[in-house]
Amino acid sequence: MTNVMDLHGGFVGVRRTSFPPGPAGSPVSWLSFPRIIDVPFEICVAAMESWHRAARNGELRVGQAVLRWPIELGPERGARRIEVCLAPGALRPRVRMRLEVDRWSASSARTALELIPCQRVWPTGAYFRSGHLLLDSLTHSLRQHQPAQPRRGLEVVGQFAEQG
């Protein structure tokens, strides 16, 4: 995966052979939600594993969405995938999606999250709101799993903090 984003296709260099675009005038075949977060990949994986332990019958509700285990290994560098059922609104059917979690780059402590539809979707406002709301919730939860960082301007020495 490269560090360049394509606004129409998510992350450049990621092939989506299972989601071909539909004929002109039809509903959009796939619309993804890419996001880069400042949480190391290993922490994201550990958090997802802890969520799995908390899941009931292999499912965890996050707002109106449901995450379903098991976590699958992705095709590249240990990426992870998890099935998601997104509820874009009360009168809309659930949308089957997958959440892909991967390293942003080998030298970065960032993680790439991408929510990708596994079926045709209609690009409504409710669809976009629910996809972004799910990623916001996941991002917030993943940040909670990070170890506390020393406050800026303080150097931690042993058990005591001294002005740096």
DSSP file with accessible surface (Angstrom, degrees, kcal/mol):
  #  RESIDUE AA STRUCTURE BP1 BP2  ACC     N-H-->O    O-->H-N    N-H-->O    O-->H-N    TCO  KAPPA ALPHA  PHI   PSI    X-CA   Y-CA   Z-CA
    1    1 A M              0   0   43      0, 0.0     2,-0.1     0, 0.0    12,-0.1   0.000 360.0 360.0 360.0 136.4    0.0    0.0    0.0
    2    2 A T        -     0   0   64     10,-1.1    10,-0.1     2,-0.2    12,-0.0  -0.466 360.0-114.0 -98.2 173.2    1.4    3.4   -0.9
    3    3 A N  S    S+     0   0   91     -2,-0.1     2,-0.4     8,-0.1    -1,-0.1   0.251  86.1  96.9 -90.1  13.2    1.0    6.7    1.0
    4    4 A V        -     0   0   90      8,-0.2     8,-1.6     2,-0.0     2,-0.4  -0.856  61.0-150.3-106.5 136.1   -1.0    8.3   -1.8
    5    5 A M  E     -A   11   0A  85     -2,-0.4     2,-0.5     6,-0.2     6,-0.2  -0.876   3.4-152.3-107.3 141.0   -4.8    8.4   -1.7
    6    6 A D  E  >  -A   10   0A  71      4,-3.1     4,-1.4    -2,-0.4     3,-0.1  -0.945  13.8-143.8-105.7 123.9   -7.1    8.4   -4.8
    7    7 A L  T  4 S+     0   0  159     -2,-0.5    -1,-0.1     1,-0.2     4,-0.1   0.800  97.6  38.8 -62.8 -27.7  -10.4   10.2   -4.0
    8    8 A H  T  4 S+     0   0  168      1,-0.1    -1,-0.2     2,-0.1    24,-0.2   0.771 126.2  31.3 -93.7 -26.5  -12.4    7.8   -6.1
    9    9 A G  T  4 S-     0   0   15      1,-0.3     2,-0.4    -3,-0.1    -2,-0.2   0.276  95.2-128.7-119.5  12.7  -10.8    4.5   -5.4
   10   10 A G  E  < S+A    6   0A   3     -4,-1.4    -4,-3.1    22,-0.1     2,-0.4  -0.603  78.1  16.4  80.2-131.0   -9.5    4.7   -1.8
   11   11 A F  E >  S-A    5   0A   4     -2,-0.4     3,-1.6    -6,-0.2    -6,-0.2  -0.640  83.7-119.7 -85.2 129.3   -5.8    3.8   -1.5
   12   12 A V  T 3  S+     0   0   62     -8,-1.6   -10,-1.1    -2,-0.4    -8,-0.2  -0.381  97.9  29.6 -64.3 138.9   -3.8    3.7   -4.7
   13   13 A G  T 3  S+     0   0   62      1,-0.3     2,-0.7   -12,-0.1    -1,-0.2   0.310  88.0 116.8  93.7  -7.9   -2.3    0.4   -5.4
   14   14 A V    <   -     0   0   33     -3,-1.6     2,-0.4    -5,-0.1    -1,-0.3  -0.831  57.2-146.5 -95.2 116.9   -5.1   -1.6   -3.7
   15   15 A R        -     0   0  217     -2,-0.7     2,-0.4    -3,-0.1     3,-0.1  -0.669  13.1-167.6 -84.9 137.5   -6.9   -3.7   -6.3
   16   16 A R    >   +     0   0   33     -2,-0.4     3,-1.0     1,-0.1    -1,-0.1  -0.642  23.6 155.6-121.6  74.2  -10.6   -4.3   -5.9
   17   17 A T  T 3  S+     0   0  120     -2,-0.4    -1,-0.1     1,-0.2    -2,-0.0   0.727  70.3  59.4 -74.5 -19.4  -11.2   -7.1   -8.4
   18   18 A S  T 3  S+     0   0   75      1,-0.2    -1,-0.2    -3,-0.1    -2,-0.0   0.513 101.4  56.0 -88.1  -1.5  -14.3   -8.3   -6.5
   19   19 A F  S <  S+     0   0   17     -3,-1.0    -1,-0.2    11,-0.0    11,-0.1  -0.516  70.5 177.3-127.6  66.3  -16.1   -5.0   -6.8
   20   20 A P        -     0   0   89      0, 0.0    -3,-0.1     0, 0.0     2,-0.0  -0.415  38.5-102.1 -69.9 147.0  -16.4   -4.0  -10.5
   21   21 A P        -     0   0  108      0, 0.0     3,-0.1     0, 0.0     7,-0.1  -0.358  38.5-121.8 -65.9 147.8  -18.3   -0.9  -11.2
   22   22 A G        -     0   0   25      5,-0.2     3,-0.1     1,-0.2     7,-0.1  -0.230  40.5 -70.3 -81.7 176.6  -21.8   -1.3  -12.5
   23   23 A P    >   -     0   0   93      0, 0.0     3,-1.9     0, 0.0    -1,-0.2  -0.250  67.6 -78.1 -65.4 158.0  -23.2   -0.1  -15.8
   24   24 A A  T 3  S+     0   0  108      1,-0.3     0, 0.0    -3,-0.1     0, 0.0  -0.244 118.6  23.5 -57.6 139.4  -23.8    3.6  -16.3
   25   25 A G  T 3  S+     0   0   87      1,-0.3    -1,-0.3    -3,-0.1     3,-0.1   0.332  98.3 111.6  87.8  -9.1  -26.9    4.9  -14.6
   26   26 A S  S <  S-     0   0   36     -3,-1.9    -1,-0.3     1,-0.2     3,-0.1  -0.508  82.1 -78.5 -90.5 166.3  -27.1    2.0  -12.1
   27   27 A P        -     0   0   44      0, 0.0    -5,-0.2     0, 0.0    -1,-0.2  -0.248  64.0 -85.5 -58.3 152.7  -26.5    2.4   -8.3
   28   28 A V        -     0   0   56     93,-0.2    93,-1.7     1,-0.1     3,-0.1  -0.352  33.1-144.9 -62.2 136.3  -22.8    2.7   -7.4
   29   29 A S  S    S-     0   0   12      1,-0.3     2,-0.3    91,-0.2    -1,-0.1   0.858  75.9  -0.5 -74.2 -37.0  -21.3   -0.8   -7.0
   30   30 A W        -     0   0   46     90,-0.1     2,-0.4   -11,-0.1    -1,-0.3  -0.976  52.4-179.4-156.6 142.1  -18.9    0.1   -4.2
   31   31 A L        -     0   0   42     -2,-0.3     2,-0.2    -3,-0.1   -22,-0.1  -0.962  20.1-161.0-140.7 121.3  -18.0    3.1   -2.1
   32   32 A S        -     0   0   23     -2,-0.4    84,-0.2   -24,-0.2   -22,-0.1  -0.610  17.1-138.6-106.8 167.2  -15.4    2.8    0.5
   33   33 A F  E     -B  115   0B   5     82,-2.1    82,-1.6    -2,-0.2     2,-0.2  -0.863  24.7-171.5-122.4  89.7  -14.4    4.8    3.6
   34   34 A P  E     +B  114   0B  37      0, 0.0     2,-0.3     0, 0.0    80,-0.2  -0.613   8.8 171.9 -83.6 146.6  -10.5    5.0    3.9
   35   35 A R  E     -B  113   0B  51     78,-2.7    78,-3.4    -2,-0.2     2,-0.5  -0.968  23.8-150.7-153.4 140.1   -9.0    6.5    7.0
   36   36 A I  E     -B  112   0B  46     -2,-0.3     2,-0.3    76,-0.2    76,-0.2  -0.945  21.5-169.9-109.9 129.2   -5.4    6.8    8.4
   37   37 A I  E     -B  111   0B   2     74,-2.8    74,-2.3    -2,-0.5     2,-1.5  -0.906  31.1-122.7-122.8 151.5   -5.1    6.9   12.2
   38   38 A D  S    S+     0   0   92     -2,-0.3    72,-0.2    72,-0.2    -2,-0.0  -0.366  77.9 107.0 -87.1  54.9   -2.2    7.7   14.5
   39   39 A V  S    S-     0   0    0     -2,-1.5    -2,-0.2    72,-0.1   104,-0.1  -0.999  76.4-110.6-130.8 128.7   -2.3    4.3   16.2
   40   40 A P    >>  -     0   0   31      0, 0.0     4,-1.9     0, 0.0     3,-0.5  -0.266  24.4-120.6 -60.3 146.5    0.3    1.6   15.6
   41   41 A F  H 3> S+     0   0   10     69,-0.3     4,-2.5     1,-0.2     5,-0.2   0.880 111.1  56.7 -54.7 -43.5   -0.9   -1.5   13.7
   42   42 A E  H 3> S+     0   0  107      1,-0.2     4,-2.3     2,-0.2    -1,-0.2   0.875 106.6  49.6 -61.8 -37.1    0.0   -3.8   16.5
   43   43 A I  H <> S+     0   0   36     -3,-0.5     4,-2.5     2,-0.2    -1,-0.2   0.898 109.4  52.1 -68.3 -38.8   -2.2   -1.9   19.0
   44   44 A C  H  X S+     0   0    0     -4,-1.9     4,-2.5     2,-0.2    -2,-0.2   0.930 110.9  47.1 -62.0 -44.5   -5.1   -2.0   16.5
   45   45 A V  H  X S+     0   0   11     -4,-2.5     4,-2.3     2,-0.2    -2,-0.2   0.930 112.2  49.7 -64.2 -44.2   -4.8   -5.8   16.2
   46   46 A A  H  X S+     0   0   50     -4,-2.3     4,-2.1    -5,-0.2    -1,-0.2   0.908 111.1  50.1 -61.6 -40.2   -4.6   -6.2   20.0
   47   47 A A  H  X S+     0   0    0     -4,-2.5     4,-2.4     2,-0.2    -2,-0.2   0.931 109.5  50.2 -64.3 -44.1   -7.7   -4.1   20.4
   48   48 A M  H  X S+     0   0    5     -4,-2.5     4,-1.9     1,-0.2    -1,-0.2   0.888 109.7  51.3 -62.9 -36.8   -9.6   -6.1   17.9
   49   49 A E  H  X S+     0   0   89     -4,-2.3     4,-1.7     2,-0.2    -1,-0.2   0.894 109.6  49.6 -67.2 -37.1   -8.6   -9.3   19.6
   50   50 A S  H  X S+     0   0   30     -4,-2.1     4,-1.3     1,-0.2    -2,-0.2   0.884 109.1  52.5 -69.3 -34.2   -9.8   -7.9   23.0
   51   51 A W  H  X S+     0   0   31     -4,-2.4     4,-1.1     1,-0.2    -1,-0.2   0.882 104.9  56.7 -63.9 -37.9  -13.1   -6.9   21.3
   52   52 A H  H >< S+     0   0   87     -4,-1.9     3,-0.6     1,-0.2     6,-0.2   0.910 104.6  51.1 -60.1 -42.2  -13.5  -10.4   20.1
   53   53 A R  H 3< S+     0   0  186     -4,-1.7    -1,-0.2     1,-0.2    -2,-0.2   0.840 113.0  46.3 -64.0 -31.1  -13.2  -11.7   23.6
   54   54 A A  H 3< S+     0   0   76     -4,-1.3    -1,-0.2    -5,-0.1    -2,-0.2   0.620  92.2 107.2 -85.3 -12.0  -16.0   -9.2   24.6
   55   55 A A    <<  -     0   0   19     -4,-1.1     2,-0.6    -3,-0.6     3,-0.3  -0.313  68.3-130.9 -69.7 149.0  -18.2  -10.2   21.6
   56   56 A R  B >  S-C   59   0B 203      3,-2.1     3,-1.7     1,-0.2    -1,-0.1  -0.896  86.3 -13.5-103.0 121.7  -21.3  -12.2   22.1
   57   57 A N  T 3  S-     0   0  157     -2,-0.6    -1,-0.2     1,-0.3     3,-0.1   0.842 129.0 -56.9  55.6  34.9  -21.6  -15.1   19.7
   58   58 A G  T 3  S+     0   0   24     -3,-0.3    11,-2.9    -6,-0.2     2,-0.4   0.612 118.3 105.9  76.5  10.5  -18.8  -13.7   17.6
   59   59 A E  E <   -CD  56  68B  84     -3,-1.7    -3,-2.1     9,-0.2     2,-0.4  -0.974  46.5-170.0-127.2 141.1  -20.7  -10.4   17.1
   60   60 A L  E     - D   0  67B  41      7,-2.5     7,-3.2    -2,-0.4     2,-0.4  -0.995  17.7-138.9-130.7 125.4  -20.1   -7.0   18.6
   61   61 A R  E     - D   0  66B 151     -2,-0.4     2,-0.5     5,-0.2     5,-0.2  -0.710  18.1-178.3 -85.0 129.7  -22.5   -4.1   18.2
   62   62 A V  E >   - D   0  65B  26      3,-2.6     3,-2.2    -2,-0.4     2,-0.2  -0.920  66.7 -56.9-126.3  99.3  -20.9   -0.7   17.5
   63   63 A G  T 3  S-     0   0   58     -2,-0.5    71,-0.0     1,-0.3     0, 0.0  -0.478 120.2 -20.8  63.5-125.3  -23.8    1.9   17.3
   64   64 A Q  T 3  S+     0   0  132     -2,-0.2    -1,-0.3    23,-0.1     2,-0.2   0.480 125.9  86.1 -91.0  -4.3  -26.1    0.6   14.6
   65   65 A A  E <   -D   62   0B   3     -3,-2.2    -3,-2.6    21,-0.1     2,-0.4  -0.560  65.1-145.8 -96.1 161.6  -23.3   -1.6   13.0
   66   66 A V  E     -DE  61  85B   9     19,-2.1    19,-2.7    -5,-0.2     2,-0.4  -0.997   3.4-153.1-128.6 128.5  -22.3   -5.1   13.9
   67   67 A L  E     -DE  60  84B   1     -7,-3.2    -7,-2.5    -2,-0.4     2,-0.4  -0.865  16.1-157.7 -97.1 136.1  -18.7   -6.5   13.7
   68   68 A R  E     -DE  59  83B  79     15,-2.9    15,-1.1    -2,-0.4    -9,-0.2  -0.963  16.3-115.8-122.4 130.7  -18.5  -10.2   13.1
   69   69 A W  E    S+     0   0B  24    -11,-2.9     2,-0.2    -2,-0.4    13,-0.1  -0.554  71.2  79.8 -94.3 160.0  -15.6  -12.5   13.9
   70   70 A P  E     -     0   0B  98      0, 0.0     2,-0.4     0, 0.0    13,-0.4   0.361  67.3-132.9 -86.5 162.8  -13.3  -14.3   13.1
   71   71 A I  E     -     0   0B  42     -2,-0.2     2,-0.3    11,-0.1    11,-0.2  -0.679  23.6-149.4 -79.6 131.4  -10.6  -11.9   12.0
   72   72 A E  E     - E   0  81B 109      9,-2.9     9,-2.5    -2,-0.4     2,-0.4  -0.767  14.6-114.3-101.8 151.6   -9.2  -13.0    8.7
   73   73 A L  E     - E   0  80B 125     -2,-0.3     7,-0.3     7,-0.2     6,-0.1  -0.682  32.9-133.4 -80.9 136.2   -5.6  -12.4    7.5
   74   74 A G        -     0   0   14      5,-4.2     4,-0.3    -2,-0.4     5,-0.1  -0.277  23.3-103.7 -81.8 173.9   -5.4  -10.1    4.5
   75   75 A P  S    S+     0   0  104      0, 0.0     2,-0.4     0, 0.0    -1,-0.1   0.716  97.5  57.2 -73.7 -21.0   -3.4  -10.8    1.4
   76   76 A E  S >  S-     0   0   86      1,-0.1     3,-2.7     0, 0.0    -2,-0.2  -0.934 115.3 -29.5-122.4 136.0   -0.5   -8.4    2.2
   77   77 A R  T 3  S-     0   0  112     -2,-0.4    26,-0.2     1,-0.3    -1,-0.1   0.700 116.3 -53.5  41.3  37.9    1.9   -8.0    5.1
   78   78 A G  T 3  S+     0   0   31     -4,-0.3    -1,-0.3     1,-0.1     0, 0.0   0.720  83.3 170.2  78.7  17.8   -0.3   -9.4    7.8
   79   79 A A    <   -     0   0    7     -3,-2.7    -5,-4.2    -6,-0.1     2,-0.3  -0.208  23.8-136.6 -57.8 156.2   -3.3   -7.1    7.1
   80   80 A R  E     -EF  73 101B  53     21,-2.9    21,-3.0    -7,-0.3     2,-0.4  -0.902  15.2-164.3-119.3 150.6   -6.5   -8.0    9.0
   81   81 A R  E     -EF  72 100B  63     -9,-2.5    -9,-2.9    -2,-0.3     2,-0.4  -0.986   5.8-178.3-132.2 143.7  -10.1   -8.2    7.7
   82   82 A I  E     - F   0  99B   3     17,-1.8    17,-3.2    -2,-0.4     2,-0.2  -0.998  29.3-115.6-141.3 140.7  -13.3   -8.3    9.7
   83   83 A E  E     -EF  68  98B  66    -15,-1.1   -15,-2.9   -13,-0.4     2,-0.4  -0.527  32.5-170.2 -76.6 142.7  -16.9   -8.6    8.4
   84   84 A V  E     -EF  67  97B   0     13,-2.9    13,-3.5   -17,-0.2     2,-0.6  -0.990  18.3-154.5-134.1 138.7  -19.2   -5.6    9.2
   85   85 A C  E     -EF  66  96B   9    -19,-2.7   -19,-2.1    -2,-0.4     2,-0.4  -0.971  20.9-159.4-111.0 114.7  -23.0   -5.2    8.8
   86   86 A L  E     - F   0  95B   3      9,-3.0     9,-3.2    -2,-0.6   -21,-0.1  -0.802   8.8-153.7 -98.3 132.4  -23.7   -1.5    8.4
   87   87 A A        -     0   0   15     -2,-0.4     7,-0.1     7,-0.2   -23,-0.1  -0.864  11.8-177.2-105.0  97.6  -27.2   -0.1    9.1
   88   88 A P        -     0   0   10      0, 0.0     2,-0.3     0, 0.0    42,-0.2   0.579  63.8 -24.4 -75.9  -7.2  -27.5    3.0    7.0
   89   89 A G    >   -     0   0   32      3,-0.4     3,-1.0     1,-0.1    38,-0.0  -0.911  67.1 -89.9 171.4 165.6  -31.0    3.9    8.3
   90   90 A A  T 3  S+     0   0  108     -2,-0.3    -1,-0.1     1,-0.3     0, 0.0   0.852 124.2  36.9 -62.6 -36.0  -34.2    2.5    9.9
   91   91 A L  T 3  S+     0   0  175     -3,-0.1    -1,-0.3     2,-0.1     0, 0.0   0.382 102.9  87.3-100.3   5.8  -35.8    1.9    6.5
   92   92 A R  S <  S-     0   0  125     -3,-1.0    -3,-0.4     1,-0.0     3,-0.1  -0.823  80.6-113.9-105.3 144.0  -32.7    0.7    4.7
   93   93 A P        -     0   0  103      0, 0.0    -2,-0.1     0, 0.0    -7,-0.0  -0.366  43.6 -90.8 -70.7 154.0  -31.5   -2.9    4.6
   94   94 A R        -     0   0   97     -7,-0.1     2,-0.5    -6,-0.1    -7,-0.2  -0.326  37.8-134.4 -61.8 148.2  -28.2   -3.6    6.3
   95   95 A V  E     -F   86   0B  10     -9,-3.2    -9,-3.0    -3,-0.1     2,-0.4  -0.927  11.2-134.5-110.0 123.9  -25.1   -3.4    4.0
   96   96 A R  E     +F   85   0B 115     -2,-0.5    22,-3.0   -11,-0.2    23,-0.3  -0.664  40.7 158.3 -78.6 126.4  -22.5   -6.2    4.2
   97   97 A M  E     -FG  84 117B   0    -13,-3.5   -13,-2.9    -2,-0.4     2,-0.4  -0.829  33.0-131.9-137.0 173.7  -19.1   -4.7    4.3
   98   98 A R  E     -FG  83 116B  40     18,-2.3    18,-3.0    -2,-0.3     2,-0.6  -0.995  10.9-141.4-133.2 144.0  -15.6   -5.6    5.4
   99   99 A L  E     -FG  82 115B   4    -17,-3.2   -17,-1.8    -2,-0.4     2,-0.5  -0.914  16.6-160.6-102.0 120.5  -13.2   -3.6    7.5
  100  100 A E  E     -FG  81 114B  23     14,-2.9    14,-2.0    -2,-0.6     2,-0.5  -0.904   5.3-170.0-103.7 130.3   -9.6   -3.9    6.4
  101  101 A V  E     +FG  80 113B   2    -21,-3.0   -21,-2.9    -2,-0.5     2,-0.3  -0.987  20.4 150.9-121.9 123.1   -6.9   -2.9    8.9
  102  102 A D  E     - G   0 112B   6     10,-2.3    10,-3.2    -2,-0.5     2,-0.2  -0.956  50.4 -84.6-147.8 162.9   -3.3   -2.6    7.6
  103  103 A R  E     - G   0 111B  75     -2,-0.3     8,-0.2     8,-0.2     3,-0.1  -0.508  30.1-142.0 -67.4 139.1    0.0   -0.8    8.2
  104  104 A W  S    S-     0   0   23      6,-2.0     2,-0.3     1,-0.3    -1,-0.1   0.933  80.2 -22.7 -68.9 -44.2    0.0    2.6    6.5
  105  105 A S    >   -     0   0   18      5,-0.5     3,-1.0     3,-0.3    -1,-0.3  -0.973  65.1-106.1-157.4 165.3    3.7    2.1    5.7
  106  106 A A  T 3  S+     0   0   98     -2,-0.3    -1,-0.1     1,-0.2    -2,-0.1   0.819 119.6  42.0 -65.3 -30.0    6.6    0.0    7.0
  107  107 A S  T 3  S+     0   0  121     -3,-0.0     2,-0.3     2,-0.0    -1,-0.2   0.416 101.5  85.7 -99.5   3.3    8.3    3.0    8.6
  108  108 A S    <   -     0   0   42     -3,-1.0    -3,-0.3     2,-0.1    -4,-0.1  -0.768  66.1-144.6-109.8 150.6    5.2    4.7   10.1
  109  109 A A  S    S+     0   0   66     -2,-0.3     2,-0.3   -69,-0.1    -1,-0.1   0.087  72.3 106.8 -93.4  22.0    3.3    4.1   13.4
  110  110 A R        -     0   0  113    -72,-0.2    -6,-2.0    -5,-0.2    -5,-0.5  -0.681  58.8-145.0-101.0 157.6    0.0    4.8   11.6
  111  111 A T  E     -BG  37 103B   0    -74,-2.3   -74,-2.8    -2,-0.3     2,-0.5  -0.955   7.8-138.5-123.7 140.3   -2.7    2.3   10.6
  112  112 A A  E     -BG  36 102B   2    -10,-3.2   -10,-2.3    -2,-0.4     2,-0.4  -0.868  19.2-172.1 -97.9 125.1   -4.9    2.4    7.5
  113  113 A L  E     +BG  35 101B   2    -78,-3.4   -78,-2.7    -2,-0.5     2,-0.4  -0.941   4.7 179.2-111.3 139.6   -8.5    1.5    8.1
  114  114 A E  E     -BG  34 100B   4    -14,-2.0   -14,-2.9    -2,-0.4     2,-0.6  -0.950  18.1-156.0-145.4 125.0  -10.8    1.0    5.1
  115  115 A L  E     -BG  33  99B   0    -82,-1.6   -82,-2.1    -2,-0.4   -16,-0.2  -0.888  22.5-174.2 -98.3 116.7  -14.5    0.1    5.2
  116  116 A I  E     - G   0  98B   0    -18,-3.0   -18,-2.3    -2,-0.6   -84,-0.2  -0.955  22.3-125.1-122.1 125.6  -15.4   -1.6    1.9
  117  117 A P  E     - G   0  97B   0      0, 0.0   -20,-0.3     0, 0.0     4,-0.1  -0.385  10.4-160.9 -66.0 144.3  -18.9   -2.6    0.8
  118  118 A C  S    S+     0   0   26    -22,-3.0     2,-0.3     2,-0.1   -21,-0.2   0.197  75.7  34.2-106.0   9.6  -19.3   -6.2   -0.3
  119  119 A Q  S    S-     0   0   77    -23,-0.3     2,-0.1   -90,-0.1   -24,-0.0  -0.927 103.6 -67.1-150.3 172.6  -22.4   -5.5   -2.2
  120  120 A R        -     0   0  121     -2,-0.3     2,-0.3   -90,-0.1   -91,-0.2  -0.451  53.0-167.2 -66.1 138.9  -24.0   -2.8   -4.3
  121  121 A V        -     0   0    7    -93,-1.7   -93,-0.2    -2,-0.1   -91,-0.1  -0.933  23.0-131.3-128.0 153.1  -24.9    0.3   -2.3
  122  122 A W        -     0   0  143     -2,-0.3     2,-2.4   -95,-0.2     5,-0.2  -0.925  29.6-128.0-100.0 121.7  -26.9    3.3   -3.0
  123  123 A P        +     0   0   49      0, 0.0     2,-0.2     0, 0.0   -93,-0.0  -0.388  49.2 155.6 -76.7  75.1  -24.8    6.4   -2.1
  124  124 A T     >  -     0   0   23     -2,-2.4     4,-2.0     1,-0.1     5,-0.2  -0.504  58.4-109.3 -92.3 167.0  -27.3    8.2    0.2
  125  125 A G  H  > S+     0   0   41      1,-0.2     4,-2.8     2,-0.2     5,-0.2   0.886 120.8  55.6 -60.9 -37.5  -26.6   10.6    2.9
  126  126 A A  H  > S+     0   0   21      1,-0.2     4,-2.5     2,-0.2    -1,-0.2   0.889 105.2  52.6 -64.5 -37.6  -27.6    8.0    5.5
  127  127 A Y  H  > S+     0   0    2      2,-0.2     4,-2.3    -5,-0.2    -1,-0.2   0.947 112.8  43.4 -62.3 -48.6  -25.0    5.5    4.0
  128  128 A F  H  X S+     0   0   78     -4,-2.0     4,-2.5     2,-0.2     5,-0.3   0.914 113.7  51.2 -65.9 -41.6  -22.2    8.1    4.3
  129  129 A R  H  X S+     0   0  170     -4,-2.8     4,-2.6     1,-0.2    -2,-0.2   0.942 112.4  45.7 -60.6 -45.5  -23.2    9.2    7.8
  130  130 A S  H  X S+     0   0   17     -4,-2.5     4,-2.3     2,-0.2    -1,-0.2   0.898 113.2  49.5 -69.4 -37.4  -23.4    5.6    9.1
  131  131 A G  H  X S+     0   0    0     -4,-2.3     4,-2.1    -5,-0.2    -1,-0.2   0.942 115.5  42.8 -64.8 -45.3  -20.0    4.7    7.5
  132  132 A H  H  X S+     0   0   84     -4,-2.5     4,-2.6     2,-0.2    -2,-0.2   0.891 112.6  53.7 -68.9 -37.6  -18.2    7.7    8.9
  133  133 A L  H  X S+     0   0  105     -4,-2.6     4,-2.4    -5,-0.3    -2,-0.2   0.922 108.8  49.4 -63.3 -41.9  -19.9    7.3   12.3
  134  134 A L  H  X S+     0   0    6     -4,-2.3     4,-2.7     1,-0.2     5,-0.2   0.947 112.8  46.4 -62.1 -47.6  -18.7    3.7   12.5
  135  135 A L  H  X S+     0   0    1     -4,-2.1     4,-2.8     1,-0.2     5,-0.2   0.886 110.9  53.4 -64.4 -35.9  -15.1    4.7   11.6
  136  136 A D  H  X S+     0   0   84     -4,-2.6     4,-2.4     2,-0.2    -1,-0.2   0.937 111.4  46.0 -61.3 -45.1  -15.3    7.6   14.1
  137  137 A S  H  X S+     0   0   41     -4,-2.4     4,-2.4     2,-0.2    -2,-0.2   0.924 114.5  46.9 -64.1 -44.8  -16.4    5.1   16.9
  138  138 A L  H  X S+     0   0    4     -4,-2.7     4,-2.8     2,-0.2     5,-0.2   0.923 112.0  50.6 -63.6 -43.6  -13.7    2.6   16.0
  139  139 A T  H  X S+     0   0    6     -4,-2.8     4,-2.2    -5,-0.2    -2,-0.2   0.931 110.9  48.9 -60.6 -45.0  -11.0    5.3   15.8
  140  140 A H  H  X S+     0   0  117     -4,-2.4     4,-1.2    -5,-0.2    -1,-0.2   0.936 113.4  46.9 -61.0 -45.2  -12.0    6.6   19.2
  141  141 A S  H  X S+     0   0   44     -4,-2.4     4,-0.6     1,-0.2    -1,-0.2   0.893 110.9  51.6 -64.8 -39.6  -11.9    3.1   20.7
  142  142 A L  H >< S+     0   0    6     -4,-2.8     3,-0.9     1,-0.2     4,-0.3   0.881 106.3  54.4 -66.3 -36.8   -8.6    2.2   19.1
  143  143 A R  H >< S+     0   0  119     -4,-2.2     3,-1.1     1,-0.2    -1,-0.2   0.813 100.2  61.5 -66.6 -28.0   -7.0    5.4   20.5
  144  144 A Q  H 3< S+     0   0  127     -4,-1.2    -1,-0.2     1,-0.2    -2,-0.2   0.739  96.9  60.2 -68.9 -22.1   -8.1    4.3   24.0
  145  145 A H  T << S+     0   0   79     -3,-0.9    -1,-0.2    -4,-0.6    -2,-0.2   0.542  82.4 104.1 -83.4  -7.6   -5.9    1.2   23.7
  146  146 A Q  S <  S-     0   0   62     -3,-1.1     3,-0.1    -4,-0.3     2,-0.0  -0.501  81.2-107.7 -74.9 144.2   -2.7    3.2   23.3
  147  147 A P        -     0   0   83      0, 0.0    -1,-0.1     0, 0.0     2,-0.1  -0.376  46.6 -91.5 -65.1 148.7   -0.4    3.5   26.3
  148  148 A A        -     0   0  102      1,-0.1     3,-0.0    -3,-0.1    -3,-0.0  -0.380  41.2-140.0 -63.6 136.2   -0.4    6.9   27.9
  149  149 A Q        -     0   0  140     -3,-0.1     3,-0.1    -2,-0.1    -1,-0.1  -0.740  23.9-101.4 -96.6 145.8    2.3    9.2   26.5
  150  150 A P        -     0   0   78      0, 0.0     3,-0.1     0, 0.0    -1,-0.1  -0.340  48.0 -97.7 -61.2 146.9    4.4   11.5   28.7
  151  151 A R    >   -     0   0  188      1,-0.1     3,-1.7     2,-0.1     2,-0.0  -0.371  47.1 -94.2 -65.8 147.3    3.1   15.1   28.6
  152  152 A R  T 3  S+     0   0  251      1,-0.2    -1,-0.1    -3,-0.1     3,-0.1  -0.326 111.1  27.1 -62.4 137.0    5.0   17.4   26.3
  153  153 A G  T 3  S+     0   0   50      1,-0.3    11,-1.9    -3,-0.1     2,-0.4   0.377 102.5  98.2  91.9  -6.1    7.8   19.3   28.0
  154  154 A L  E <   -H  163   0C  46     -3,-1.7     2,-0.5     9,-0.2    -1,-0.3  -0.935  59.0-152.7-115.7 139.9    8.3   16.6   30.7
  155  155 A E  E     -H  162   0C 118      7,-2.4     7,-2.2    -2,-0.4     2,-0.6  -0.943  16.6-135.8-110.4 126.7   11.0   14.0   30.6
  156  156 A V  E     +H  161   0C  87     -2,-0.5     2,-0.5     5,-0.2     5,-0.2  -0.731  26.1 177.4 -85.5 121.6   10.2   10.8   32.5
  157  157 A V  E >   -H  160   0C  61      3,-2.7     3,-2.3    -2,-0.6     2,-0.2  -0.968  61.1 -49.3-126.8 114.6   13.1    9.6   34.5
  158  158 A G  T 3  S-     0   0   73     -2,-0.5    -2,-0.0     1,-0.3     0, 0.0  -0.411 119.1 -28.6  60.2-124.6   12.5    6.5   36.6
  159  159 A Q  T 3  S+     0   0  181     -2,-0.2     2,-0.4    -3,-0.1    -1,-0.3   0.410 125.8  79.7-101.1   0.7    9.3    7.1   38.5
  160  160 A F  E <   -H  157   0C 147     -3,-2.3    -3,-2.7     2,-0.0     2,-0.5  -0.848  68.9-137.8-115.3 146.6    9.6   10.9   38.6
  161  161 A A  E     -H  156   0C  65     -2,-0.4     2,-0.3    -5,-0.2    -5,-0.2  -0.864  23.0-172.5-100.2 131.9    8.9   13.5   36.0
  162  162 A E  E     -H  155   0C 113     -7,-2.2    -7,-2.4    -2,-0.5     2,-0.1  -0.917  34.4 -95.8-121.6 149.9   11.4   16.3   35.7
  163  163 A Q  E      H  154   0C 163     -2,-0.3    -9,-0.2    -9,-0.2   -10,-0.1  -0.416 360.0 360.0 -62.4 133.4   11.2   19.5   33.6
  164  164 A G              0   0   86    -11,-1.9    -1,-0.1    -2,-0.1   -10,-0.0  -0.415 360.0 360.0-102.3 360.0   13.1   18.9   30.3
